[in-house]
Amino acid sequence: MSFGDFHPFFSHFPIALICLIGVIELLRLFIKKIPSFISLIILFISTVMSFLSVQSGQIEKSLVKDIQIIKIIENHESFGDIVMWYSIVLLIIWFTLFLKKDDNQILKLFLIFILIALVIQTALLGGDLVHIHHIYSK
């Protein structure tokens, strides 16, 4: 078993955690007792898992020889890289807001929903690779 075999495991965490942050931030608009650092912690975990997903995906990509499928994988890879880097930038922004005690919920919602859209696009491309092109770890 190689590190690349863990790509599906690492990939599903950011999908679920980023969507969870969106739900938590929406709830925080109405339930003031939910602390802001909860989303920050989840975002940190999600960012780490996004990084691991990108790294394990690189290993999986190296095993594919079909040029047509490699082009699809590269599109998926590009979105994965964007998700990872956007997550890192978002984590820095949210951590800075946390340190300044500036709980700008509207800004956070706007930024997290951009990330959710990116994650959905990446996940759809990954789903096509698995379910249409049958690319997956054995």
Phi, psi and omega in degrees: 000131181253169177301324179299332179296342181271002182306313178299322179297309181294327184288326184285334178297309179300322179302307183291316185291321179293320176295322177299319178300318178301316179295314180299316181293325174295316179297324181297339176295330185251334180246100187286347184279352179281118183290148184291335184289345178299310179295325179296316179296315180295321178296321177298312179299316179298320180295317177299315180293326176297317177299313179296324178297315179297315182295316180290328177295325177299319179294316179298320180299323183295343180274346184272134182249341183287118184300319180299315182288325178300323178297320178293318179298320180296325175294315177299317180298319179299314178295322177299318177297318179298317178300314181298310182292322177297320178298318179297313179297316180298319178299318178296316179298312182294324179293320177298315177299320180297314180297325179277357183058038179251099183266069182282087187295324180294315177300315180299317178297315179302311182294320182289327180286334170296315179296320178299318178298318178296318179295318180298316179298316179297317180295321178297318177296319177296320178297320175299318179299320181283311190271334180260315184261357175057042175262116178196161178289138179278000000 
